[in-house]
Amino acid sequence: MLHRLAGAVLVAALAATGLAAAGPAEAAAKTYKNCTALNKVYKHGVARKGASDKVRGSTRPVTTFTVSTAVYNANKKSDRDKDGVACEKR
């Protein structure tokens, strides 16, 4: 019983201080020099939550990008068509 209580207190303390584990995208919102550098880590690009690839004609949109608002915001300059997906690539 005491062991569970100590674990719960530790989890609450970590959450309160913001030290709880985050996913890799949110943990390191790195700014990349260009799309070549970003695509080495995020193969199909990175998008903010709720974004979809904007396309013309019969081209199919990219849907396999990583969703991370933090990384997207750090690399917003690389979103040339302003559709919420930076460096989208098939």
TARA-V628337 format. One record per residue. N is the residue number from 1. PHI is phi in whole degrees, 0 to 359 (999 if undefined). PSI is psi in radians with two decimals (* if undefined). NEAR is the number of other ideal C-beta (glycine too) atoms within 10 Angstrom. Layout:
BEGIN
n=(N & N)
phi=(PHI & PHI)
psi=(PSI & PSI)
near=(NEAR & NEAR)
END
This chain:
BEGIN
n=(1 & 2 & 3 & 4 & 5 & 6 & 7 & 8 & 9 & 10 & 11 & 12 & 13 & 14 & 15 & 16 & 17 & 18 & 19 & 20 & 21 & 22 & 23 & 24 & 25 & 26 & 27 & 28 & 29 & 30 & 31 & 32 & 33 & 34 & 35 & 36 & 37 & 38 & 39 & 40 & 41 & 42 & 43 & 44 & 45 & 46 & 47 & 48 & 49 & 50 & 51 & 52 & 53 & 54 & 55 & 56 & 57 & 58 & 59 & 60 & 61 & 62 & 63 & 64 & 65 & 66 & 67 & 68 & 69 & 70 & 71 & 72 & 73 & 74 & 75 & 76 & 77 & 78 & 79 & 80 & 81 & 82 & 83 & 84 & 85 & 86 & 87 & 88 & 89 & 90)
phi=(999 & 295 & 296 & 296 & 297 & 296 & 296 & 294 & 295 & 296 & 298 & 297 & 294 & 295 & 295 & 291 & 269 & 80 & 267 & 295 & 294 & 247 & 294 & 299 & 290 & 282 & 292 & 228 & 278 & 279 & 266 & 260 & 295 & 202 & 292 & 300 & 292 & 295 & 289 & 292 & 263 & 246 & 309 & 251 & 98 & 223 & 227 & 280 & 299 & 88 & 276 & 218 & 293 & 268 & 228 & 244 & 59 & 266 & 293 & 278 & 288 & 285 & 235 & 260 & 288 & 278 & 262 & 205 & 298 & 296 & 291 & 300 & 298 & 289 & 235 & 302 & 298 & 272 & 266 & 295 & 266 & 55 & 261 & 92 & 237 & 266 & 58 & 297 & 205 & 290)
psi=(-0.81 & -0.61 & -0.74 & -0.73 & -0.76 & -0.70 & -0.73 & -0.69 & -0.72 & -0.77 & -0.77 & -0.70 & -0.73 & -0.72 & -0.68 & -0.57 & -0.08 & 0.27 & 0.10 & 2.59 & 2.32 & 2.90 & 2.87 & -0.59 & -0.72 & -0.49 & -0.63 & 1.53 & 1.32 & 2.51 & 2.21 & 2.59 & -0.69 & -3.14 & -0.55 & -0.78 & -0.74 & -0.71 & -0.28 & -0.54 & -0.78 & 1.58 & -0.71 & 0.25 & -3.13 & 2.50 & 2.77 & 2.81 & 2.32 & 0.03 & 2.74 & 2.56 & 2.27 & 2.22 & 2.90 & 2.68 & -2.37 & 0.15 & 2.34 & 2.42 & 2.63 & 2.29 & 0.03 & 0.28 & 2.80 & 2.37 & 1.98 & 1.83 & -0.66 & -0.83 & -0.68 & -0.82 & -0.61 & -0.34 & 0.47 & -0.50 & -0.39 & 0.05 & 1.48 & -0.66 & 0.08 & 0.68 & 0.06 & 0.07 & 2.07 & 2.31 & 0.70 & 2.43 & 2.44 & *)
near=(5 & 6 & 7 & 8 & 9 & 10 & 10 & 10 & 10 & 10 & 11 & 11 & 11 & 12 & 10 & 9 & 8 & 7 & 9 & 11 & 8 & 11 & 10 & 11 & 18 & 12 & 12 & 13 & 15 & 13 & 13 & 20 & 9 & 11 & 18 & 9 & 14 & 23 & 18 & 9 & 14 & 22 & 14 & 17 & 24 & 30 & 26 & 18 & 9 & 8 & 19 & 13 & 19 & 12 & 13 & 6 & 4 & 5 & 9 & 8 & 13 & 17 & 11 & 11 & 23 & 18 & 15 & 22 & 17 & 17 & 26 & 26 & 13 & 18 & 24 & 13 & 10 & 21 & 20 & 10 & 12 & 8 & 16 & 20 & 26 & 27 & 24 & 27 & 14 & 10)
END
